[in-house]
Amino acid sequence: MTDRDWYDDSDYEGAVERAERMTRVGWGAIAGVTGLLGIAVIAVAVACVAVAVAMAYVVAFR
């Protein structure tokens, strides 16, 4: 019939390995996007502070 025995779980083990690999890839993508969003939020905050300081300078010294 087949070359494999009744207790051969290689198909299932292969599926589990692929699922674990894709899970790691997914979590890596989530972490990367979250990091990029964090950097973007920090950059926007710094830009807002810079604009506020510039506006205060213009009001105070002009």
Buried (B, 14 or more C-beta within 10 A) or exposed (E): EEEEEEEEEEEEEEEEEEEEEEEEEEEEEEEEEEEEEEEEEEEEEEEEEEEEEEEEEEEEEE
